Amino acid sequence: MASDERDGRVPLTVLTVLALVAGAAWWRSAAPEPGAAPAAPAPATSAEPIARTWRVDPSTGDAWPARPGRDPAPRALRAPATEPDRSVVIRIEDDGTSRVLQVSHVVWRETSDLTPGGPPVVRQVNPSRGDDYRLSVSCSGGGSIAVQLSGTGTGDARRFLRCGGRLELPLLGGTGAPVLVRFTGVRGRAELNARLEALY
Protein backbone atom coordinates (compact mmCIF):
# COMPACT_ATOMS: atom_id res chain seq x y z
CA MET A 1 0.00 0.00 0.00
CA ALA A 2 2.77 2.49 0.91
CA SER A 3 4.60 1.66 -2.33
CA ASP A 4 1.45 2.48 -4.37
CA GLU A 5 1.13 5.84 -2.61
CA ARG A 6 4.79 6.66 -3.28
CA ASP A 7 4.43 5.70 -6.94
CA GLY A 8 1.49 8.11 -7.29
CA ARG A 9 3.39 10.96 -5.63
CA VAL A 10 6.48 10.78 -7.84
CA PRO A 11 4.81 12.03 -11.07
CA LEU A 12 3.01 14.74 -9.11
CA THR A 13 6.29 15.86 -7.54
CA VAL A 14 8.03 15.92 -10.93
CA LEU A 15 5.19 17.96 -12.49
CA THR A 16 5.23 20.37 -9.56
CA VAL A 17 8.97 20.93 -9.87
CA LEU A 18 8.69 21.47 -13.64
CA ALA A 19 5.85 23.97 -13.14
CA LEU A 20 7.86 25.86 -10.54
CA VAL A 21 10.93 26.00 -12.77
CA ALA A 22 8.83 27.27 -15.70
CA GLY A 23 7.18 29.84 -13.44
CA ALA A 24 10.56 31.04 -12.19
CA ALA A 25 11.84 31.44 -15.74
CA TRP A 26 8.76 33.45 -16.71
CA TRP A 27 8.94 35.55 -13.53
CA ARG A 28 12.58 36.47 -14.15
CA SER A 29 12.01 37.29 -17.82
CA ALA A 30 9.01 39.51 -16.96
CA ALA A 31 10.80 41.40 -14.16
CA PRO A 32 11.87 44.99 -14.90
CA GLU A 33 15.57 45.73 -15.04
CA PRO A 34 16.92 47.48 -11.92
CA GLY A 35 18.16 51.02 -12.31
CA ALA A 36 16.58 54.31 -13.18
CA ALA A 37 12.92 53.90 -14.01
CA PRO A 38 11.83 55.62 -17.24
CA ALA A 39 8.95 58.07 -17.09
CA ALA A 40 5.63 56.31 -17.47
CA PRO A 41 4.01 57.04 -20.83
CA ALA A 42 0.50 58.44 -20.78
CA PRO A 43 -1.99 55.61 -21.37
CA ALA A 44 -3.75 55.62 -24.71
CA THR A 45 -7.53 55.91 -24.63
CA SER A 46 -7.83 52.52 -26.31
CA ALA A 47 -5.40 50.81 -23.92
CA GLU A 48 -6.50 47.42 -22.61
CA PRO A 49 -7.41 47.49 -18.90
CA ILE A 50 -4.93 46.04 -16.43
CA ALA A 51 -5.66 42.43 -15.54
CA ARG A 52 -7.08 42.23 -12.01
CA THR A 53 -8.21 38.63 -12.34
CA TRP A 54 -5.82 35.72 -11.87
CA ARG A 55 -6.40 32.17 -13.09
CA VAL A 56 -4.97 29.41 -10.89
CA ASP A 57 -4.29 25.84 -11.96
CA PRO A 58 -4.57 23.65 -8.81
CA SER A 59 -2.55 20.80 -10.31
CA THR A 60 0.54 23.01 -10.78
CA GLY A 61 -0.13 26.05 -8.60
CA ASP A 62 0.60 28.28 -11.60
CA ALA A 63 -1.18 31.64 -11.63
CA TRP A 64 -1.49 33.92 -14.62
CA PRO A 65 -3.42 37.13 -15.31
CA ALA A 66 -6.68 36.66 -17.19
CA ARG A 67 -7.45 39.53 -19.56
CA PRO A 68 -11.00 40.34 -20.65
CA GLY A 69 -11.64 39.25 -24.21
CA ARG A 70 -8.74 36.77 -24.20
CA ASP A 71 -9.95 34.36 -21.56
CA PRO A 72 -12.39 31.67 -22.74
CA ALA A 73 -14.09 31.49 -19.30
CA PRO A 74 -17.46 33.23 -18.92
CA ARG A 75 -17.28 36.87 -17.83
CA ALA A 76 -18.90 36.07 -14.48
CA LEU A 77 -15.92 33.85 -13.66
CA ARG A 78 -13.38 36.42 -14.86
CA ALA A 79 -14.66 39.44 -12.98
CA PRO A 80 -16.74 38.69 -9.90
CA ALA A 81 -17.90 41.59 -7.76
CA THR A 82 -14.98 42.86 -5.68
CA GLU A 83 -13.40 46.06 -4.48
CA PRO A 84 -12.35 48.06 -7.57
CA ASP A 85 -8.71 48.34 -6.47
CA ARG A 86 -8.22 44.67 -5.54
CA SER A 87 -7.17 41.71 -7.66
CA VAL A 88 -9.26 38.57 -7.86
CA VAL A 89 -7.67 35.12 -7.66
CA ILE A 90 -9.60 32.27 -9.27
CA ARG A 91 -8.72 28.62 -8.71
CA ILE A 92 -9.47 26.13 -11.48
CA GLU A 93 -10.32 22.78 -9.91
CA ASP A 94 -9.31 19.43 -11.42
CA ASP A 95 -12.85 18.91 -12.78
CA GLY A 96 -12.69 22.21 -14.72
CA THR A 97 -14.90 24.21 -12.38
CA SER A 98 -13.55 27.45 -11.00
CA ARG A 99 -14.05 29.40 -7.83
CA VAL A 100 -12.93 32.75 -6.49
CA LEU A 101 -10.46 32.52 -3.61
CA GLN A 102 -11.62 34.64 -0.66
CA VAL A 103 -9.58 36.33 2.06
CA SER A 104 -9.56 34.23 5.21
CA HIS A 105 -7.58 36.63 7.39
CA VAL A 106 -4.67 39.08 7.36
CA VAL A 107 -1.49 37.22 8.36
CA TRP A 108 0.56 40.40 8.90
CA ARG A 109 0.63 44.12 8.12
CA GLU A 110 3.71 46.27 7.73
CA THR A 111 4.01 50.06 7.73
CA SER A 112 7.51 51.52 7.67
CA ASP A 113 9.50 54.44 6.29
CA LEU A 114 12.03 53.33 3.67
CA THR A 115 14.93 55.31 2.24
CA PRO A 116 17.73 54.32 -0.15
CA GLY A 117 20.67 52.91 1.81
CA GLY A 118 18.48 52.47 4.89
CA PRO A 119 17.87 49.12 6.54
CA PRO A 120 15.46 46.77 4.75
CA VAL A 121 12.26 45.54 6.33
CA VAL A 122 12.01 41.73 6.30
CA ARG A 123 8.83 39.78 7.04
CA GLN A 124 8.31 36.02 7.02
CA VAL A 125 5.46 33.55 6.70
CA ASN A 126 5.64 29.79 7.29
CA PRO A 127 2.99 28.34 4.97
CA SER A 128 1.82 24.78 5.12
CA ARG A 129 1.97 22.80 1.90
CA GLY A 130 -0.73 24.08 -0.47
CA ASP A 131 -1.48 27.34 1.39
CA ASP A 132 -2.45 30.31 -0.79
CA TYR A 133 -1.69 33.97 -0.02
CA ARG A 134 -1.94 37.39 -1.65
CA LEU A 135 0.72 40.04 -0.93
CA SER A 136 -0.57 43.61 -1.35
CA VAL A 137 2.02 46.40 -1.39
CA SER A 138 1.62 50.15 -1.80
CA CYS A 139 3.62 53.18 -0.73
CA SER A 140 3.17 56.91 -0.45
CA GLY A 141 5.73 59.66 -0.90
CA GLY A 142 7.96 60.60 -3.79
CA GLY A 143 10.09 57.47 -3.88
CA SER A 144 10.04 53.88 -5.05
CA ILE A 145 10.63 50.54 -3.34
CA ALA A 146 11.83 47.04 -4.20
CA VAL A 147 9.97 43.93 -3.04
CA GLN A 148 11.94 40.69 -3.01
CA LEU A 149 10.47 37.24 -2.35
CA SER A 150 12.60 34.28 -1.26
CA GLY A 151 11.53 30.69 -0.64
CA THR A 152 8.46 30.67 -2.86
CA GLY A 153 9.71 27.59 -4.69
CA THR A 154 10.15 29.48 -7.96
CA GLY A 155 13.44 31.17 -7.13
CA ASP A 156 13.85 34.68 -5.83
CA ALA A 157 11.56 37.26 -7.40
CA ARG A 158 12.13 41.01 -7.25
CA ARG A 159 9.58 43.67 -8.20
CA PHE A 160 9.83 47.46 -8.17
CA LEU A 161 7.02 49.83 -7.25
CA ARG A 162 6.74 53.60 -7.63
CA CYS A 163 4.86 55.24 -4.79
CA GLY A 164 1.26 55.96 -5.70
CA GLY A 165 0.90 52.55 -7.36
CA ARG A 166 -0.11 49.15 -6.01
CA LEU A 167 1.47 45.74 -6.38
CA GLU A 168 -0.51 42.56 -5.70
CA LEU A 169 1.23 39.21 -5.94
CA PRO A 170 -0.45 35.84 -5.52
CA LEU A 171 1.72 33.38 -3.56
CA LEU A 172 0.05 30.09 -4.37
CA GLY A 173 0.57 26.47 -3.46
CA GLY A 174 2.85 26.83 -0.43
CA THR A 175 5.74 24.35 -0.31
CA GLY A 176 5.96 24.15 3.48
CA ALA A 177 9.22 26.15 3.50
CA PRO A 178 9.44 29.67 5.01
CA VAL A 179 8.84 32.57 2.61
CA LEU A 180 10.76 35.80 3.22
CA VAL A 181 9.55 39.16 1.94
CA ARG A 182 12.14 41.97 1.90
CA PHE A 183 11.21 45.62 1.33
CA THR A 184 13.95 48.17 0.52
CA GLY A 185 13.95 51.83 -0.46
CA VAL A 186 15.23 52.39 -4.00
CA ARG A 187 14.74 56.10 -4.64
CA GLY A 188 13.48 58.95 -2.46
CA ARG A 189 11.51 58.54 0.74
CA ALA A 190 8.69 56.01 0.76
CA GLU A 191 6.12 55.11 3.40
CA LEU A 192 5.47 51.39 2.99
CA ASN A 193 2.03 49.89 3.49
CA ALA A 194 1.94 46.09 2.96
CA ARG A 195 -0.20 43.19 4.05
CA LEU A 196 -0.19 39.45 3.53
CA GLU A 197 -3.62 37.83 3.31
CA ALA A 198 -4.40 34.12 3.62
CA LEU A 199 -6.80 32.89 0.91
CA TYR A 200 -9.22 29.95 1.00
C-alpha positions in Angstrom: 0.0 0.0 0.0 2.8 2.5 0.9 4.6 1.7 -2.3 1.5 2.5 -4.4 1.1 5.8 -2.6 4.8 6.7 -3.3 4.4 5.7 -6.9 1.5 8.1 -7.3 3.4 11.0 -5.6 6.5 10.8 -7.8 4.8 12.0 -11.1 3.0 14.7 -9.1 6.3 15.9 -7.5 8.0 15.9 -10.9 5.2 18.0 -12.5 5.2 20.4 -9.6 9.0 20.9 -9.9 8.7 21.5 -13.6 5.9 24.0 -13.1 7.9 25.9 -10.5 10.9 26.0 -12.8 8.8 27.3 -15.7 7.2 29.8 -13.4 10.6 31.0 -12.2 11.8 31.4 -15.7 8.8 33.4 -16.7 8.9 35.6 -13.5 12.6 36.5 -14.1 12.0 37.3 -17.8 9.0 39.5 -17.0 10.8 41.4 -14.2 11.9 45.0 -14.9 15.6 45.7 -15.0 16.9 47.5 -11.9 18.2 51.0 -12.3 16.6 54.3 -13.2 12.9 53.9 -14.0 11.8 55.6 -17.2 9.0 58.1 -17.1 5.6 56.3 -17.5 4.0 57.0 -20.8 0.5 58.4 -20.8 -2.0 55.6 -21.4 -3.8 55.6 -24.7 -7.5 55.9 -24.6 -7.8 52.5 -26.3 -5.4 50.8 -23.9 -6.5 47.4 -22.6 -7.4 47.5 -18.9 -4.9 46.0 -16.4 -5.7 42.4 -15.5 -7.1 42.2 -12.0 -8.2 38.6 -12.3 -5.8 35.7 -11.9 -6.4 32.2 -13.1 -5.0 29.4 -10.9 -4.3 25.8 -12.0 -4.6 23.6 -8.8 -2.5 20.8 -10.3 0.5 23.0 -10.8 -0.1 26.0 -8.6 0.6 28.3 -11.6 -1.2 31.6 -11.6 -1.5 33.9 -14.6 -3.4 37.1 -15.3 -6.7 36.7 -17.2 -7.4 39.5 -19.6 -11.0 40.3 -20.6 -11.6 39.3 -24.2 -8.7 36.8 -24.2 -10.0 34.4 -21.6 -12.4 31.7 -22.7 -14.1 31.5 -19.3 -17.5 33.2 -18.9 -17.3 36.9 -17.8 -18.9 36.1 -14.5 -15.9 33.9 -13.7 -13.4 36.4 -14.9 -14.7 39.4 -13.0 -16.7 38.7 -9.9 -17.9 41.6 -7.8 -15.0 42.9 -5.7 -13.4 46.1 -4.5 -12.3 48.1 -7.6 -8.7 48.3 -6.5 -8.2 44.7 -5.5 -7.2 41.7 -7.7 -9.3 38.6 -7.9 -7.7 35.1 -7.7 -9.6 32.3 -9.3 -8.7 28.6 -8.7 -9.5 26.1 -11.5 -10.3 22.8 -9.9 -9.3 19.4 -11.4 -12.8 18.9 -12.8 -12.7 22.2 -14.7 -14.9 24.2 -12.4 -13.5 27.4 -11.0 -14.0 29.4 -7.8 -12.9 32.7 -6.5 -10.5 32.5 -3.6 -11.6 34.6 -0.7 -9.6 36.3 2.1 -9.6 34.2 5.2 -7.6 36.6 7.4 -4.7 39.1 7.4 -1.5 37.2 8.4 0.6 40.4 8.9 0.6 44.1 8.1 3.7 46.3 7.7 4.0 50.1 7.7 7.5 51.5 7.7 9.5 54.4 6.3 12.0 53.3 3.7 14.9 55.3 2.2 17.7 54.3 -0.2 20.7 52.9 1.8 18.5 52.5 4.9 17.9 49.1 6.5 15.5 46.8 4.7 12.3 45.5 6.3 12.0 41.7 6.3 8.8 39.8 7.0 8.3 36.0 7.0 5.5 33.5 6.7 5.6 29.8 7.3 3.0 28.3 5.0 1.8 24.8 5.1 2.0 22.8 1.9 -0.7 24.1 -0.5 -1.5 27.3 1.4 -2.4 30.3 -0.8 -1.7 34.0 0.0 -1.9 37.4 -1.7 0.7 40.0 -0.9 -0.6 43.6 -1.4 2.0 46.4 -1.4 1.6 50.1 -1.8 3.6 53.2 -0.7 3.2 56.9 -0.5 5.7 59.7 -0.9 8.0 60.6 -3.8 10.1 57.5 -3.9 10.0 53.9 -5.1 10.6 50.5 -3.3 11.8 47.0 -4.2 10.0 43.9 -3.0 11.9 40.7 -3.0 10.5 37.2 -2.4 12.6 34.3 -1.3 11.5 30.7 -0.6 8.5 30.7 -2.9 9.7 27.6 -4.7 10.2 29.5 -8.0 13.4 31.2 -7.1 13.9 34.7 -5.8 11.6 37.3 -7.4 12.1 41.0 -7.2 9.6 43.7 -8.2 9.8 47.5 -8.2 7.0 49.8 -7.3 6.7 53.6 -7.6 4.9 55.2 -4.8 1.3 56.0 -5.7 0.9 52.5 -7.4 -0.1 49.2 -6.0 1.5 45.7 -6.4 -0.5 42.6 -5.7 1.2 39.2 -5.9 -0.4 35.8 -5.5 1.7 33.4 -3.6 0.0 30.1 -4.4 0.6 26.5 -3.5 2.8 26.8 -0.4 5.7 24.3 -0.3 6.0 24.2 3.5 9.2 26.1 3.5 9.4 29.7 5.0 8.8 32.6 2.6 10.8 35.8 3.2 9.5 39.2 1.9 12.1 42.0 1.9 11.2 45.6 1.3 13.9 48.2 0.5 13.9 51.8 -0.5 15.2 52.4 -4.0 14.7 56.1 -4.6 13.5 58.9 -2.5 11.5 58.5 0.7 8.7 56.0 0.8 6.1 55.1 3.4 5.5 51.4 3.0 2.0 49.9 3.5 1.9 46.1 3.0 -0.2 43.2 4.0 -0.2 39.4 3.5 -3.6 37.8 3.3 -4.4 34.1 3.6 -6.8 32.9 0.9 -9.2 30.0 1.0 
